Amino acid sequence: SDTEFWDKMQAEWEEMARRNWISENQETPGHVTISTIEKGYYFHTENPFKDWPGAFEEGLKKMKEGDLPVTILYLEAAILQEPNDAEAWQFLGITQAENENEQAAIVALQR
C-alpha cells in the first residue's frame, strides 16, 4: 500500500541520515550538486538536456512513455533551469522512486 511505501522510504531516509550517508559535501562520479539548498541530490553532470527549452514538459511526455532514465534527465534539466519548481521536484522524486533510486527520490520529494 502507499502507506507502507512511504513508511519504508522514511525508515531508509532515517537510516541513511544516521549513518551520514547523505552529505551536502559528498561527491559522486557523474553527479554534481547545484547548491547547498539542494542538499544531497546529485545531478547528472553530462545532461544533454540541461539547456533544453521546455524540459519539464518533455520530461512529462517521456514519463508517460515509460522512459524513466530520459525522464529523469529532462526533469533534472528543468530543475537546473528553475531550482524552486516544486512540481518538477515532485515528479523527479516520483520518477526516481519508480526507477528504484530511493535515496534520490527521498531527497527530491523533500524539496
ABEGO torsion letter per residue (X at the ends): XAAAAAAAAAAAAAAAAAAGABBAABBBBGBBBABAABBGBBBBABBAAAABBGAAAAAAAAAAAGBAAAAAAAAAAAAAABAABAAAAAAAAAAAAAAGBAAAAAAAAAX
